[in-house]
Amino acid sequence: MTDPTRLLEDVPSDAEISNAAETRPIEDVAADLGLEPDEIERVGPNKAKITHRAIQLRSSDDRDGRLVLVTAMTPTRAGEGKTLTTVGIGQGLGELGEDGLVAVRQPSLGPIFGIKGGATGGGYAQIVPMDDINVHFTGDIHAITVAHNLVAAMVDNHIHQGHDPSIDVGDVVWPRAMDMNDRALRNVVVGLGGSVHGVPRESNFVITAASELMAVVCMAADIPDLKRRVGRVIVAYDRDDQPVTVDDLGVTGAVAAVLRDAVRPNLVQTLAGTPAFVHGGPFANIAHGTNSVVADQVGLSLADYVITEAGFGADLGAEKFFDIVSRNDLEPDAVVLVATVRALKHHGSNGDHEGGEDLEALQAGFDNLDHHVEVLRQVGFDPVVAINRFPDDIDAELEAVRAHCQDLGVRAAVSDVYRRGGEGGIELARAVRDAADEGAPDFEPLYDLETPLEEKIETVATNVYGADGVEFTSSARTDLERLERLGFGDLPVCLSKVPSSLSDEPGKLGVPTDWTLTVRELYPSAGPGFVVALTGDVMTMPGLPSEPAARQLDVDDDGNITGL
């Protein structure tokens, strides 16, 4: 049996590893991708923005690369290591002599200060510079926050000035945004009335990752497409129940100007020098939960393999990739399903596992893994199962997971990239490469866009979540009628659901049966181009835990950030 104490002692902290890393000049990383010096704009020694010229040129190139999507079984609260695995596959491909590119989302400050404490991988499978990426990076999230709040200010000014179209003050749907977890701002009253204080009305804040503009940035192909998507964003409804858009406010150009650089992918590198795009950060429930379309499209013209990830489990992130993102000429060639012994025991014991060897709980948790495998098979993929090794994992249990995957008829590999970097991901990278080279000729989204919205939702609920059916509240029925009347019936659906369960109740672990999904509200996310269906109790403004990760963060006398 492997001694977990020794494994823990083998690996310094993520911050120590990152601070000790010797990064390559970003120009050299860009050159590995075939990018010319004038196709990047340097942001310090180890970060760069891809230029608009490069986006226009490379997006129109023949895209010969293979796209690999990384997803997971139903995760525990701490996550099962999708970003770690994504980075490790990229580094592992490098060990095999292959040209790979990692493409992931930028971390949001709210979760970093809340629970995560960092989101650039970990151990020896990290993207660097991790402190910059986790904190300010190149200012993209700040720009999206400013652009979002510019629209909010314009809405209230439009109401205050009495401009046409006349907005129904009780039907303003555009909130304000900030990149922080602050539960006190979930519901607020803005305006104190009178001639100078604005019209009083109820409103709310969302975290920037939940802003519709974040999803717009991640779906836009170029500046003209960005302006089209920004312009059609719905901010309110008038007294005739007609949408009022950003175009109606006359501020589309100003918003696009603020977002001009935010739509350009950011180039950095992994600890092994593998090129990495870190761009965008939409939520994986009220949005599509993956990095930008333009980063993937450019990446596929530059690298043989692009490794990207989708948020949460396959029921949320991967489903949205298949049904929303892939319709932008981004069909995956292979899918990796991350599984951990910890998560399997969690689901197999109904959340009661307390550690130590427990093959019974492990085997009981296989149902959840099997469910996700079947979800992926529905759209044409036999996934590669990445068994992400944690320091306290027991060899016999890891091998039991591998054997179970063999019984399922899917490739599986134990991944030890946290402790060993790319070397610990060679077996996984080889399996991923083979699967990507074979491709998925039978891939199809779960539904046609012409299918009515109600049927689309029922398809996802029954085929992906395992629900017996869907119940729409009376207000959700009203929303459906409005959406169809306004012409949004041919959009894909984006179901907002708790990530910790296949059902809409977070405490139901494993594979829940005999349940019905309840849809309580629907609304158009017209900019990115999908309809959001709210289920369960999903927060767009998270709160901080009792012991926020922010308590561990500090900066030393030399300016190095610690505690990430």
C-alpha positions as CSV (number, residue, x, y, z in Angstrom):
1,M,0.0,0.0,0.0
2,T,1.3,3.5,-0.9
3,D,2.0,5.7,2.2
4,P,-0.2,8.8,1.8
5,T,1.9,10.7,4.3
6,R,5.0,10.3,2.1
7,L,3.0,11.5,-1.0
8,L,1.9,14.6,0.9
9,E,5.4,15.4,1.9
10,D,6.7,14.9,-1.6
11,V,4.8,18.0,-2.9
12,P,5.4,21.6,-1.8
13,S,2.4,24.0,-1.8
14,D,1.0,25.2,-5.1
15,A,2.3,28.7,-4.5
16,E,5.8,27.4,-3.7
17,I,5.9,25.4,-6.9
18,S,4.6,28.3,-8.9
19,N,6.9,30.8,-7.4
20,A,9.9,28.5,-8.1
21,A,9.0,27.9,-11.7
22,E,11.3,29.0,-14.4
23,T,8.9,30.2,-17.1
24,R,9.8,30.5,-20.8
25,P,9.6,33.9,-22.5
26,I,6.0,34.2,-23.8
27,E,7.3,34.9,-27.3
28,D,8.9,31.5,-27.3
29,V,5.6,29.9,-26.2
30,A,3.8,31.8,-28.9
31,A,6.4,30.6,-31.5
32,D,5.7,27.0,-30.6
33,L,2.1,27.6,-31.8
34,G,3.3,29.3,-35.0
35,L,2.2,32.7,-33.9
36,E,4.2,35.6,-35.4
37,P,5.6,38.3,-33.1
38,D,3.0,40.8,-34.3
39,E,0.2,38.3,-33.5
40,I,0.6,38.7,-29.8
41,E,0.7,41.7,-27.5
42,R,3.0,41.1,-24.5
43,V,1.6,41.8,-21.0
44,G,4.8,41.5,-18.9
45,P,7.3,38.7,-19.4
46,N,5.0,35.7,-19.2
47,K,1.6,36.8,-20.4
48,A,0.2,37.9,-23.8
49,K,-3.0,38.8,-25.5
50,I,-3.7,37.4,-28.9
51,T,-4.2,40.3,-31.4
52,H,-7.4,40.9,-33.3
53,R,-5.5,40.4,-36.5
54,A,-4.4,36.9,-35.3
55,I,-8.0,36.1,-34.3
56,Q,-9.3,37.0,-37.8
57,L,-6.5,35.1,-39.5
58,R,-6.3,32.0,-37.4
59,S,-10.1,31.6,-36.9
60,S,-10.5,31.4,-40.7
61,D,-7.6,28.9,-41.1
62,D,-8.2,25.2,-41.6
63,R,-8.6,23.9,-38.1
64,D,-6.8,20.5,-38.2
65,G,-6.5,20.1,-34.4
66,R,-8.5,17.7,-32.4
67,L,-10.7,19.0,-29.6
68,V,-10.7,17.1,-26.2
69,L,-13.4,18.0,-23.6
70,V,-12.7,17.3,-20.0
71,T,-15.7,16.7,-17.7
72,A,-16.4,14.8,-14.5
73,M,-18.7,12.6,-12.5
74,T,-21.0,14.4,-10.0
75,P,-18.4,16.4,-7.9
76,T,-18.0,16.8,-4.2
77,R,-17.9,20.4,-2.9
78,A,-14.1,20.7,-3.3
79,G,-14.2,19.4,-7.0
80,E,-12.5,16.4,-8.5
81,G,-9.6,18.1,-10.3
82,K,-10.8,18.8,-13.8
83,T,-8.5,21.7,-14.3
84,L,-5.6,19.7,-12.8
85,T,-6.4,16.9,-15.2
86,T,-6.8,19.2,-18.2
87,V,-3.3,20.7,-17.5
88,G,-1.9,17.3,-16.8
89,I,-3.1,15.9,-20.2
90,G,-1.5,18.9,-22.0
91,Q,1.8,18.2,-20.2
92,G,1.5,14.5,-20.7
93,L,1.0,15.0,-24.5
94,G,4.2,17.0,-24.4
95,E,6.0,14.1,-22.8
96,L,4.8,12.0,-25.8
97,G,6.2,14.6,-28.2
98,E,2.8,15.9,-29.3
99,D,1.8,19.5,-29.8
100,G,-0.9,20.3,-27.3
101,L,-2.7,23.4,-26.1
102,V,-4.6,23.8,-22.8
103,A,-7.7,26.1,-23.0
104,V,-9.5,26.8,-19.7
105,R,-11.5,29.5,-18.0
106,Q,-10.1,32.3,-15.9
107,P,-10.8,32.0,-12.1
108,S,-13.3,34.3,-10.5
109,L,-12.2,36.2,-7.4
110,G,-15.4,35.3,-5.5
111,P,-14.8,31.6,-5.3
112,I,-11.0,32.2,-4.8
113,F,-11.7,34.2,-1.7
114,G,-14.5,31.9,-0.8
115,I,-13.8,28.1,-1.0
116,K,-11.4,27.4,-3.9
117,G,-8.5,29.5,-2.9
118,G,-7.2,29.2,-6.5
119,A,-8.2,27.6,-9.8
120,T,-5.2,27.1,-12.0
121,G,-4.6,23.4,-11.4
122,G,-2.3,22.2,-8.6
123,G,0.9,20.5,-7.6
124,Y,3.1,19.9,-10.7
125,A,0.1,20.3,-13.1
126,Q,-0.4,24.1,-13.0
127,I,-0.8,27.0,-15.3
128,V,1.5,29.9,-14.4
129,P,1.8,32.6,-13.3
130,M,-0.8,31.3,-10.9
131,D,-0.9,34.3,-8.6
132,D,-1.6,36.7,-11.6
133,I,-4.2,34.4,-13.2
134,N,-6.0,34.0,-9.9
135,V,-6.1,37.6,-8.9
136,H,-6.0,40.3,-11.6
137,F,-4.5,38.7,-14.7
138,T,-5.1,40.9,-17.8
139,G,-8.2,42.7,-16.5
140,D,-10.8,40.8,-18.5
141,I,-13.2,40.2,-15.6
142,H,-12.8,43.8,-14.5
143,A,-13.7,45.0,-18.0
144,I,-16.8,42.7,-18.0
145,T,-17.8,44.1,-14.6
146,V,-17.5,47.7,-15.8
147,A,-19.4,46.9,-19.0
148,H,-22.2,45.2,-17.1
149,N,-22.6,48.1,-14.7
150,L,-22.5,50.6,-17.5
151,V,-25.6,49.0,-18.9
152,A,-27.2,49.0,-15.4
153,A,-26.5,52.7,-15.0
154,M,-27.9,53.4,-18.5
155,V,-31.1,51.5,-17.6
156,D,-31.7,53.6,-14.5
157,N,-30.8,56.8,-16.3
158,H,-33.3,55.8,-19.1
159,I,-36.0,55.4,-16.5
160,H,-35.1,58.6,-14.7
161,Q,-35.0,60.7,-17.9
162,G,-38.3,59.2,-19.2
163,H,-36.8,58.2,-22.5
164,D,-38.5,56.0,-25.1
165,P,-39.2,53.1,-25.1
166,S,-40.9,53.6,-21.7
167,I,-39.5,50.9,-19.4
168,D,-41.9,49.1,-17.0
169,V,-40.1,49.8,-13.7
170,G,-41.4,46.5,-12.3
171,D,-40.0,44.5,-15.2
172,V,-36.3,45.5,-15.2
173,V,-34.3,42.2,-15.6
174,W,-30.7,43.6,-15.7
175,P,-29.0,43.4,-12.3
176,R,-25.7,44.9,-11.2
177,A,-22.5,42.8,-11.0
178,M,-19.3,42.5,-8.9
179,D,-16.6,39.8,-8.9
180,M,-17.0,38.9,-5.2
181,N,-19.1,36.6,-3.1
182,D,-21.5,38.9,-1.1
183,R,-24.8,37.4,0.0
184,A,-25.9,40.8,1.4
185,L,-26.3,42.0,-2.2
186,R,-28.6,39.2,-3.5
187,N,-31.5,41.5,-3.1
188,V,-31.3,45.3,-2.9
189,V,-33.3,48.5,-3.4
190,V,-31.7,51.1,-5.7
191,G,-32.7,54.7,-5.9
192,L,-34.0,56.9,-3.2
193,G,-36.4,58.9,-5.4
194,G,-36.7,62.6,-5.9
195,S,-35.1,64.7,-8.5
196,V,-31.5,63.5,-7.9
197,H,-31.5,60.1,-6.3
198,G,-33.0,57.9,-9.1
199,V,-36.3,56.0,-9.3
200,P,-36.7,53.5,-6.4
201,R,-37.0,49.9,-7.4
202,E,-36.0,46.4,-6.3
203,S,-32.9,44.9,-7.9
204,N,-30.0,42.6,-7.2
205,F,-26.3,41.9,-7.8
206,V,-24.8,38.8,-9.5
207,I,-21.2,37.7,-9.5
208,T,-19.5,38.7,-12.7
209,A,-19.1,35.1,-13.8
210,A,-22.9,35.0,-13.9
211,S,-23.2,38.2,-16.0
212,E,-24.8,37.7,-19.4
213,L,-21.9,39.8,-20.8
214,M,-19.5,37.1,-19.6
215,A,-21.3,34.5,-21.7
216,V,-21.4,37.0,-24.6
217,V,-17.7,37.4,-24.5
218,C,-17.2,33.7,-24.5
219,M,-19.6,33.1,-27.4
220,A,-18.5,36.0,-29.7
221,A,-16.4,35.1,-32.7
222,D,-15.0,38.6,-33.3
223,I,-15.8,42.3,-32.7
224,P,-18.8,42.5,-35.2
225,D,-20.2,39.4,-33.6
226,L,-19.6,40.8,-30.1
227,K,-21.6,44.0,-31.1
228,R,-24.5,42.0,-32.5
229,R,-24.7,39.9,-29.3
230,V,-24.3,42.9,-27.0
231,G,-27.0,44.8,-28.9
232,R,-29.6,42.1,-28.5
233,V,-29.2,41.6,-24.7
234,I,-32.6,42.2,-23.0
235,V,-32.4,44.6,-20.1
236,A,-36.1,45.2,-19.4
237,Y,-39.6,45.1,-20.8
238,D,-41.8,48.1,-21.7
239,R,-45.4,48.6,-20.8
240,D,-46.6,46.6,-23.8
241,D,-44.5,43.6,-22.7
242,Q,-41.9,44.1,-25.5
243,P,-38.2,43.6,-24.8
244,V,-35.9,46.7,-24.3
245,T,-32.4,45.9,-25.4
246,V,-28.9,47.4,-25.1
247,D,-29.4,48.6,-28.7
248,D,-32.5,50.5,-27.5
249,L,-30.4,52.2,-24.8
250,G,-27.9,53.3,-27.5
251,V,-24.9,52.0,-25.6
252,T,-23.9,49.0,-27.7
253,G,-20.8,50.7,-29.1
254,A,-19.7,51.9,-25.6
255,V,-20.0,48.4,-24.1
256,A,-18.1,46.9,-27.1
257,A,-15.4,49.5,-26.6
258,V,-15.0,48.4,-22.9
259,L,-14.9,44.8,-24.0
260,R,-12.6,45.3,-26.9
261,D,-9.6,43.6,-25.3
262,A,-11.6,41.2,-23.1
263,V,-12.6,39.2,-26.2
264,R,-8.9,38.5,-27.0
265,P,-7.6,35.2,-25.6
266,N,-4.8,35.3,-23.0
267,L,-1.7,33.2,-23.7
268,V,0.3,31.8,-20.8
269,Q,2.0,28.4,-20.1
270,T,1.9,25.4,-17.9
271,L,4.8,24.5,-15.6
272,A,6.2,22.3,-18.4
273,G,6.0,25.2,-20.9
274,T,2.9,23.9,-22.7
275,P,1.0,26.8,-24.3
276,A,-2.3,27.6,-22.5
277,F,-5.2,29.9,-23.3
278,V,-6.9,31.2,-20.2
279,H,-10.0,33.1,-21.3
280,G,-13.5,33.8,-20.0
281,G,-15.2,32.4,-17.0
282,P,-19.0,31.8,-17.3
283,F,-20.9,29.9,-14.7
284,A,-21.7,26.3,-15.7
285,N,-25.4,26.5,-14.7
286,I,-26.9,29.8,-15.8
287,A,-24.4,29.9,-18.7
288,H,-22.4,27.3,-20.7
289,G,-19.5,27.0,-18.3
290,T,-16.5,26.7,-20.6
291,N,-13.8,29.0,-21.9
292,S,-14.3,31.1,-25.1
293,V,-15.3,29.8,-28.5
294,V,-12.7,32.0,-30.1
295,A,-9.9,30.5,-27.9
296,D,-10.9,27.0,-29.0
297,Q,-11.3,28.0,-32.6
298,V,-7.9,29.8,-32.7
299,G,-6.3,26.9,-30.8
300,L,-7.5,24.3,-33.2
301,S,-5.7,26.1,-36.0
302,L,-2.5,26.2,-34.0
303,A,-2.1,22.9,-32.1
304,D,-2.7,19.2,-32.9
305,Y,-4.7,18.8,-29.7
306,V,-6.7,21.4,-27.7
307,I,-7.6,20.2,-24.2
308,T,-10.5,22.2,-22.7
309,E,-12.9,21.7,-19.8
310,A,-16.5,22.2,-18.9
311,G,-17.8,23.1,-15.5
312,F,-19.1,20.7,-12.9
313,G,-20.2,17.2,-13.9
314,A,-21.1,15.8,-17.3
315,D,-24.8,16.5,-16.6
316,L,-24.2,20.2,-16.5
317,G,-21.0,21.4,-18.2
318,A,-20.6,18.7,-20.8
319,E,-24.3,18.7,-21.8
320,K,-24.1,22.4,-22.3
321,F,-21.0,22.1,-24.4
322,F,-22.7,19.5,-26.6
323,D,-26.0,21.4,-27.0
324,I,-24.8,25.0,-27.0
325,V,-21.1,25.4,-27.7
326,S,-20.6,22.6,-30.2
327,R,-23.1,24.2,-32.6
328,N,-20.4,26.8,-33.2
329,D,-18.4,24.3,-35.3
330,L,-16.7,23.0,-32.2
331,E,-17.6,19.3,-32.0
332,P,-15.3,17.4,-29.6
333,D,-13.2,14.5,-30.9
334,A,-12.9,12.9,-27.5
335,V,-14.2,13.3,-23.9
336,V,-12.4,12.7,-20.7
337,L,-14.4,11.9,-17.6
338,V,-12.6,12.6,-14.3
339,A,-13.4,10.3,-11.4
340,T,-12.0,10.1,-8.0
341,V,-12.0,7.5,-5.2
342,R,-13.2,10.3,-2.9
343,A,-16.2,11.1,-5.0
344,L,-17.1,7.5,-5.5
345,K,-17.1,6.8,-1.8
346,H,-19.1,10.0,-1.2
347,H,-21.9,8.9,-3.5
348,G,-21.7,5.3,-2.4
349,S,-22.0,6.1,1.3
350,N,-24.6,8.9,0.8
351,G,-22.1,11.4,2.1
352,D,-21.2,9.6,5.3
353,H,-17.8,8.2,4.4
354,E,-15.1,9.2,6.9
355,G,-11.9,8.0,5.2
356,G,-9.9,4.8,5.1
357,E,-10.3,1.8,2.8
358,D,-13.9,1.0,2.0
359,L,-14.4,-1.1,-1.1
360,E,-18.1,-1.4,-0.3
361,A,-18.7,2.3,-0.4
362,L,-16.5,2.6,-3.5
363,Q,-18.4,0.0,-5.4
364,A,-21.7,1.5,-4.4
365,G,-20.5,4.8,-5.9
366,F,-19.9,3.2,-9.3
367,D,-23.6,3.9,-10.2
368,N,-22.9,7.6,-10.4
369,L,-19.8,7.0,-12.6
370,D,-21.8,4.6,-14.8
371,H,-24.6,7.2,-15.3
372,H,-22.2,9.8,-16.6
373,V,-20.6,7.3,-18.9
374,E,-24.1,6.6,-20.4
375,V,-24.8,10.3,-20.7
376,L,-21.7,10.6,-22.9
377,R,-22.5,7.5,-24.9
378,Q,-25.9,9.1,-25.8
379,V,-24.1,11.7,-27.8
380,G,-21.6,9.4,-29.4
381,F,-18.6,9.2,-27.0
382,D,-17.0,6.3,-25.1
383,P,-15.1,8.5,-22.6
384,V,-11.6,8.1,-21.3
385,V,-11.9,7.8,-17.5
386,A,-9.2,9.8,-15.8
387,I,-8.8,8.4,-12.2
388,N,-7.4,11.4,-10.5
389,R,-5.1,10.3,-7.7
390,F,-5.3,12.0,-4.4
391,P,-2.4,11.7,-1.9
392,D,-4.4,9.5,0.5
393,D,-5.8,7.2,-2.1
394,I,-5.3,3.4,-1.7
395,D,-3.8,1.4,-4.5
396,A,-6.3,-1.4,-4.3
397,E,-9.2,1.0,-4.6
398,L,-7.6,2.8,-7.6
399,E,-7.2,-0.6,-9.3
400,A,-10.8,-1.5,-8.5
401,V,-12.0,1.7,-10.3
402,R,-9.8,0.8,-13.3
403,A,-11.1,-2.8,-13.4
404,H,-14.7,-1.5,-13.3
405,C,-14.0,0.8,-16.2
406,Q,-12.6,-2.1,-18.2
407,D,-15.9,-4.0,-17.5
408,L,-17.8,-1.0,-18.8
409,G,-15.7,-1.1,-22.0
410,V,-14.1,2.3,-21.6
411,R,-10.5,3.3,-21.5
412,A,-9.2,4.3,-18.0
413,A,-5.9,5.5,-16.6
414,V,-4.8,6.5,-13.1
415,S,-3.5,10.1,-13.3
416,D,-0.8,11.2,-10.9
417,V,-0.2,14.6,-12.4
418,Y,-0.5,16.5,-9.1
419,R,2.6,14.8,-7.8
420,R,4.5,14.1,-11.0
421,G,3.3,16.5,-13.6
422,G,3.4,15.4,-17.2
423,E,5.3,12.3,-16.4
424,G,2.4,11.2,-14.1
425,G,0.0,11.8,-17.0
426,I,1.7,9.8,-19.8
427,E,-0.7,6.8,-19.6
428,L,-3.7,9.1,-19.6
429,A,-2.4,11.3,-22.4
430,R,-1.7,8.3,-24.5
431,A,-5.3,7.1,-24.0
432,V,-6.7,10.5,-24.8
433,R,-4.5,10.9,-27.9
434,D,-5.7,7.5,-29.2
435,A,-9.4,8.4,-28.5
436,A,-9.1,11.8,-30.2
437,D,-7.4,10.3,-33.3
438,E,-10.3,7.9,-33.6
439,G,-12.8,10.7,-33.3
440,A,-16.5,10.5,-32.7
441,P,-18.2,10.2,-36.1
442,D,-21.6,9.5,-34.4
443,F,-21.7,12.7,-32.3
444,E,-25.0,14.6,-32.3
445,P,-26.5,17.1,-29.8
446,L,-29.3,15.7,-27.7
447,Y,-32.0,17.7,-29.5
448,D,-32.8,19.7,-32.7
449,L,-33.1,23.4,-32.3
450,E,-36.6,23.2,-34.0
451,T,-37.8,21.1,-31.0
452,P,-40.2,23.2,-28.7
453,L,-38.5,24.5,-25.6
454,E,-40.6,22.4,-23.3
455,E,-39.5,19.2,-25.1
456,K,-35.9,20.3,-25.1
457,I,-36.0,20.7,-21.3
458,E,-37.7,17.3,-20.9
459,T,-35.1,15.7,-23.1
460,V,-32.2,17.0,-20.9
461,A,-34.1,16.2,-17.6
462,T,-35.0,12.6,-18.6
463,N,-32.0,11.6,-20.7
464,V,-29.2,13.3,-18.8
465,Y,-30.4,13.8,-15.2
466,G,-32.5,10.6,-15.0
467,A,-35.7,12.4,-14.0
468,D,-39.1,10.8,-14.6
469,G,-40.4,14.0,-16.1
470,V,-40.6,17.8,-15.7
471,E,-43.1,19.9,-13.8
472,F,-43.4,23.6,-14.8
473,T,-44.7,26.0,-12.2
474,S,-47.5,28.3,-13.3
475,S,-45.0,31.2,-13.6
476,A,-42.7,29.0,-15.7
477,R,-45.6,28.3,-18.0
478,T,-46.2,32.0,-18.4
479,D,-42.5,32.4,-19.2
480,L,-42.7,29.7,-21.8
481,E,-45.6,31.4,-23.5
482,R,-43.7,34.7,-23.5
483,L,-40.5,33.1,-24.9
484,E,-42.4,31.5,-27.8
485,R,-44.3,34.7,-28.5
486,L,-41.0,36.7,-28.7
487,G,-39.4,34.2,-31.1
488,F,-36.9,32.5,-28.7
489,G,-38.3,29.0,-29.2
490,D,-35.5,27.9,-31.6
491,L,-32.7,28.6,-29.1
492,P,-30.9,25.8,-27.1
493,V,-31.8,25.5,-23.4
494,C,-29.4,26.1,-20.5
495,L,-30.7,24.3,-17.4
496,S,-29.6,25.8,-14.1
497,K,-29.3,23.0,-11.5
498,V,-27.4,22.2,-8.4
499,P,-24.0,20.6,-9.3
500,S,-23.8,18.3,-6.3
501,S,-26.6,15.9,-7.4
502,L,-28.0,14.6,-10.6
503,S,-31.4,15.8,-9.3
504,D,-32.5,19.3,-8.4
505,E,-31.9,18.6,-4.6
506,P,-28.3,18.8,-3.4
507,G,-28.6,16.1,-0.8
508,K,-29.7,13.4,-3.2
509,L,-26.4,11.6,-4.0
510,G,-25.6,8.6,-6.2
511,V,-28.2,8.2,-9.0
512,P,-31.6,9.4,-7.6
513,T,-34.7,7.7,-8.9
514,D,-38.4,8.3,-8.8
515,W,-38.2,12.1,-9.0
516,T,-39.5,15.0,-11.1
517,L,-37.5,18.0,-12.1
518,T,-39.3,21.3,-11.2
519,V,-38.7,24.3,-13.5
520,R,-39.6,27.5,-11.6
521,E,-38.6,30.2,-14.1
522,L,-37.3,30.7,-17.7
523,Y,-35.8,33.7,-19.3
524,P,-33.9,34.5,-22.6
525,S,-30.2,35.0,-22.5
526,A,-30.4,36.6,-25.9
527,G,-26.8,37.8,-26.2
528,P,-25.1,34.5,-26.0
529,G,-28.1,32.8,-27.6
530,F,-29.9,30.4,-25.2
531,V,-32.8,30.1,-22.9
532,V,-32.1,29.7,-19.2
533,A,-34.4,27.4,-17.2
534,L,-34.0,27.8,-13.4
535,T,-34.5,24.7,-11.2
536,G,-33.8,24.1,-7.5
537,D,-32.2,26.8,-5.5
538,V,-29.3,28.1,-7.6
539,M,-27.6,31.3,-6.5
540,T,-26.2,33.8,-8.9
541,M,-24.5,35.6,-6.1
542,P,-22.7,33.1,-3.8
543,G,-21.9,33.7,-0.2
544,L,-18.7,33.3,1.8
545,P,-18.3,30.2,4.0
546,S,-17.6,30.4,7.7
547,E,-13.9,30.2,7.1
548,P,-13.3,32.0,3.8
549,A,-10.1,31.1,1.8
550,A,-9.4,34.9,1.9
551,R,-8.1,34.5,5.4
552,Q,-5.2,32.4,4.1
553,L,-4.1,34.9,1.5
554,D,-1.2,37.4,2.0
555,V,1.6,39.1,0.2
556,D,5.2,39.0,1.4
557,D,7.8,41.8,1.5
558,D,8.9,40.9,-2.0
559,G,5.4,41.2,-3.4
560,N,4.8,37.4,-3.7
561,I,1.2,36.3,-3.1
562,T,0.9,33.4,-0.6
563,G,-1.9,31.2,0.4
564,L,-3.3,30.5,-3.1
